[in-house]
Amino acid sequence: MKRLLLTLPMALFLTGCFTASQPREAREWTVEFDRASLSGRRQPRFGVCRVLQTAVRAPYDSKPIAVLRADGSMAFDPYNRFSAAPAALLGAAALDALNACGDFEAVLDSVSSVRSDVDLEMTATRLVLDCTEAGARRAKVELTLSMLERREFVKTVNASGEAFADDGNYTKAFSAAFSAAVSDCIRRL
């Protein structure tokens, strides 16, 4: 019993319970639309638009940020995470982008019961922090935007965007990459 009482404090010290270093806390990042990526508001080209769905393709659909390594392997950063599911973040940012562009009379979320003239489906085919080059980190976003009219396929456009993330501000980098990609998709519709 005496031996147990003597070894318990030593075991606690060795496991780090009394050390000064604390485990690193995870940081949460978001993705927002940057209005500066659009070149001015235009006259509406389309009627009322509904964003039916926003999806993020696997393996990029997780909260921990996907990191592409120099050897081509993928890792997920336990210390840098998206603040919500990537599809939810990109869906909100897409609504902001579509509202800001002026190409639509109105933009509706998928839950609205209002009838729409056109529907859009957006898929992020890539949402990754590219660390393949030594000393450089870039946020990369690739999007596919499909337009439907009365549930009939009209058109699909693809675009990509990237931004340096060397300063460690992943909100700024992913927002700039997303904004470039979604703005390019909107222009191509």
ABEGO torsion letter per residue (X at the ends): XAAAAAAAAAAAAAAGAABABBBBBBBBBBBBBBAAABBEBBBBABBBBBBABBBBBOAAABABBBBBBAAGBBBBBAABBBABBAAAAAAAAAAAAAAAAGABABBBBAABABBBABBBBBBBABBBBBAABBGBBBBBBBBBBBBBBGGBBABBBBBBBBBBAAAGBAAAAAAAAAAAAAAAAAAAX
